[in-house]
């Protein structure tokens, strides 16, 4: 049994499709309101902050994939993510279940230094501290041999459907709706964005590769990184129309954050938009050289067409 915890988010859905395509039809989907993707999917309703519910959700699973996402709310993250991680680790340890954790880069420093799997944690705010804490909790459980696990880490998303990210909401969703895109902080710095279907495919591959366990892996991104100006230029070529954009300076977020909660919540991430964001995925590329990474042009074309 392969169990997806947090099954109906964008990563959980892409992961489920890839597991079904390439690895197993014995899939259990777990969330507060799970929905089937395939007829054979087993549904389990569970709140992962409840240890008994988490135990029931994991029981009988050979693999558990933790893909839970929460709204951008620091207090909510502080209340729920550490509890979820402890409950999932406890359940996996009890049943001998292998854990595959989908992680983000919030705990990394917001500098131009390339990020590798060895990059130290230097969070720049409350959400980053939460993510550093839960990753450290899992790493400790891995080091002590309490569970067999692997960490799959990804940078900012872009993608089709209900993919949520600053880039999708401010840039691509607005272009698709015929609106002027809004670029956060700078249009001239290189971005590392992961195509959400690639993230799901790579996570399924790592989770089903025995020698990948006990490590952290950066999931694959197109290495031909573009600036926001370059991304908008590709969108112009795809749509065949001129697209003008507006750059939102740091001051916009600082001022707006006083009155609009979501703008305040993104402020800790803004340092990484001031300079090039280089998310190094050479470890994955070396181990899985045949993995086909979606190019930015391919991804943007799919979003806009």
PyMOL commands that set and color helices and strands:
alter all, ss='L'
color gray80, all
select helices_A, chain A and resi 10-22+51-58+74-95+126-143+166-176+196-207+210-212+228-239+250-256+261-265+267-269+271-274+282-287+296-304
alter helices_A, ss='H'
color red, helices_A
select strands_A, chain A and resi 2-5+27-31+42-45+63-66+98-103+149-153+156-158+181-184+190-191+193-195+216-218+226-227+245-248
alter strands_A, ss='S'
color yellow, strands_A
deselect
rebuild
show_as cartoon
